[in-house]
Structures are given as structure tokens and as C-alpha cells.
Amino acid sequence: MAQRPARLTDQIEILRRYLPTARANFNRAYRESFTTRRRDCPFARELQYLRFKQASHLLKLTEACLAELRHQRALSLAPFQPGDPIRVCTTMKGHKPDPRRYLVFDVEWRKGDNYIYVVHELTKRGSLHKRRWRTWLCPSSWISNRPRAAP
């Protein structure tokens, strides 16, 4: 009988706690692999190099898995998903509201279980603005994200 996977937050916590171990294994293998001795056994040298390669691969894999799990967590927290057009009205005291339309490209995880949107400004016709770059949009009390009303 197959086990059910742990909750997403639990998986993130497990990998976050394993990351220092993977880094320590990589550092230890690096030191062992690149230390020189007067007399050395070629077989032992090859084993040390293979251990270094495996530790490097394991560290990269652990970091990639943790990054993807955190990305999935950010997607689950965010009310708007990639591909959603949104309208942003900045409301600050003393300034006129300047509504702008954006297209959500991605949602990125930030520390403290927060997230930010990677957005690109839209033109009046609804296509991507060619003279603008992708930018970040942080949800805050000064910015109201509203989905664009369907015509």
C-alpha cells in the first residue's frame, strides 16, 4: 500500500532541515577530493572524486527540490495565478490613483511564507507593453489587486 505524501509545508520543512547536511557533505567531499598527498593511491583518488561529484549532485538536487516546493507554496497562497490579468490602483495620500493593468507571469516565494508577483504591464488593447520590463509587485495595503472586469 502506497504512503500518502506529507503536506507541502511539512515537505518544505524536512528539506529545509536537510539542506545544511547536504552542504556539509559537499564541503567535506570537496576538501577530501582536492587535498594533495605525497604518495597517493589512484583508486582512492578516484573514489574521492566520485564522492565529490555525488555530493555536488545531491546538493544541487536538494536546492532545486526546495525551490520548487517553495514555488508551489507561493502559488497556493496567491489569489492570482500566472496568466491572470490584474488592475493595480496605487492609493497613497496626496496622490491621484493611477490604475495600471498587468499580466501575472509568475508568483515567487519570499521568506516568512510571503509571495510576490512577477508582472508585465499591458497596453490599452490588452497586449504586452513592448517598452516595459517585467517587474515585481508586492501585495500590500497601498495596492489593491482587482481582476479585470470582462468586457
Contacts in CASP RR format, 6 or more apart in sequence:
PFRMAT RR
TARGET T0000
AUTHOR 0000-0000-0000
METHOD contacts of the structure
MODEL  1
MAQRPARLTDQIEILRRYLPTARANFNRAYRESFTTRRRDCPFARELQYL
RFKQASHLLKLTEACLAELRHQRALSLAPFQPGDPIRVCTTMKGHKPDPR
RYLVFDVEWRKGDNYIYVVHELTKRGSLHKRRWRTWLCPSSWISNRPRAA
P
5 11 0 8 1.000
6 14 0 8 1.000
8 69 0 8 1.000
8 72 0 8 1.000
8 73 0 8 1.000
8 76 0 8 1.000
9 73 0 8 1.000
11 69 0 8 1.000
12 66 0 8 1.000
12 69 0 8 1.000
12 70 0 8 1.000
12 73 0 8 1.000
15 62 0 8 1.000
15 65 0 8 1.000
15 66 0 8 1.000
15 69 0 8 1.000
16 66 0 8 1.000
18 62 0 8 1.000
19 62 0 8 1.000
19 63 0 8 1.000
19 66 0 8 1.000
22 55 0 8 1.000
22 58 0 8 1.000
22 59 0 8 1.000
22 62 0 8 1.000
23 59 0 8 1.000
25 55 0 8 1.000
25 58 0 8 1.000
25 59 0 8 1.000
26 52 0 8 1.000
26 55 0 8 1.000
26 56 0 8 1.000
26 58 0 8 1.000
26 59 0 8 1.000
28 55 0 8 1.000
29 48 0 8 1.000
29 51 0 8 1.000
29 52 0 8 1.000
29 54 0 8 1.000
29 55 0 8 1.000
29 56 0 8 1.000
30 52 0 8 1.000
30 55 0 8 1.000
32 48 0 8 1.000
32 51 0 8 1.000
32 52 0 8 1.000
33 48 0 8 1.000
33 49 0 8 1.000
33 51 0 8 1.000
33 52 0 8 1.000
70 109 0 8 1.000
71 107 0 8 1.000
71 108 0 8 1.000
71 109 0 8 1.000
73 109 0 8 1.000
73 113 0 8 1.000
74 107 0 8 1.000
74 108 0 8 1.000
74 109 0 8 1.000
74 110 0 8 1.000
74 115 0 8 1.000
75 81 0 8 1.000
75 107 0 8 1.000
77 107 0 8 1.000
77 113 0 8 1.000
77 115 0 8 1.000
78 107 0 8 1.000
78 115 0 8 1.000
78 117 0 8 1.000
79 145 0 8 1.000
80 86 0 8 1.000
80 104 0 8 1.000
80 107 0 8 1.000
80 117 0 8 1.000
80 145 0 8 1.000
80 147 0 8 1.000
81 104 0 8 1.000
81 107 0 8 1.000
82 104 0 8 1.000
82 105 0 8 1.000
82 106 0 8 1.000
82 107 0 8 1.000
83 103 0 8 1.000
83 104 0 8 1.000
83 105 0 8 1.000
84 103 0 8 1.000
84 104 0 8 1.000
84 147 0 8 1.000
85 101 0 8 1.000
85 102 0 8 1.000
85 103 0 8 1.000
85 104 0 8 1.000
85 122 0 8 1.000
85 126 0 8 1.000
85 147 0 8 1.000
85 148 0 8 1.000
86 101 0 8 1.000
86 102 0 8 1.000
86 103 0 8 1.000
86 104 0 8 1.000
86 117 0 8 1.000
86 119 0 8 1.000
86 145 0 8 1.000
86 146 0 8 1.000
86 147 0 8 1.000
86 148 0 8 1.000
87 99 0 8 1.000
87 100 0 8 1.000
87 101 0 8 1.000
87 102 0 8 1.000
87 145 0 8 1.000
87 146 0 8 1.000
87 147 0 8 1.000
87 148 0 8 1.000
88 99 0 8 1.000
88 100 0 8 1.000
88 101 0 8 1.000
88 102 0 8 1.000
88 137 0 8 1.000
88 143 0 8 1.000
88 144 0 8 1.000
88 145 0 8 1.000
89 97 0 8 1.000
89 98 0 8 1.000
89 99 0 8 1.000
89 143 0 8 1.000
89 144 0 8 1.000
89 146 0 8 1.000
90 97 0 8 1.000
90 98 0 8 1.000
90 142 0 8 1.000
90 143 0 8 1.000
91 97 0 8 1.000
91 142 0 8 1.000
91 143 0 8 1.000
91 144 0 8 1.000
92 142 0 8 1.000
100 121 0 8 1.000
101 121 0 8 1.000
101 122 0 8 1.000
101 126 0 8 1.000
101 148 0 8 1.000
102 117 0 8 1.000
102 119 0 8 1.000
102 120 0 8 1.000
102 121 0 8 1.000
102 122 0 8 1.000
102 137 0 8 1.000
103 119 0 8 1.000
103 120 0 8 1.000
103 122 0 8 1.000
103 128 0 8 1.000
104 117 0 8 1.000
104 118 0 8 1.000
104 119 0 8 1.000
105 117 0 8 1.000
105 118 0 8 1.000
105 119 0 8 1.000
105 120 0 8 1.000
105 134 0 8 1.000
106 117 0 8 1.000
106 118 0 8 1.000
107 115 0 8 1.000
107 116 0 8 1.000
107 117 0 8 1.000
107 118 0 8 1.000
108 115 0 8 1.000
108 116 0 8 1.000
108 117 0 8 1.000
108 118 0 8 1.000
108 136 0 8 1.000
109 115 0 8 1.000
110 116 0 8 1.000
115 139 0 8 1.000
116 136 0 8 1.000
116 137 0 8 1.000
116 138 0 8 1.000
116 139 0 8 1.000
117 136 0 8 1.000
117 137 0 8 1.000
117 138 0 8 1.000
117 139 0 8 1.000
118 134 0 8 1.000
118 135 0 8 1.000
118 136 0 8 1.000
118 137 0 8 1.000
119 134 0 8 1.000
119 135 0 8 1.000
119 136 0 8 1.000
119 137 0 8 1.000
120 128 0 8 1.000
120 129 0 8 1.000
120 132 0 8 1.000
120 133 0 8 1.000
120 134 0 8 1.000
120 135 0 8 1.000
121 128 0 8 1.000
121 129 0 8 1.000
121 132 0 8 1.000
121 135 0 8 1.000
122 128 0 8 1.000
122 129 0 8 1.000
123 129 0 8 1.000
137 143 0 8 1.000
137 145 0 8 1.000
139 145 0 8 1.000
END
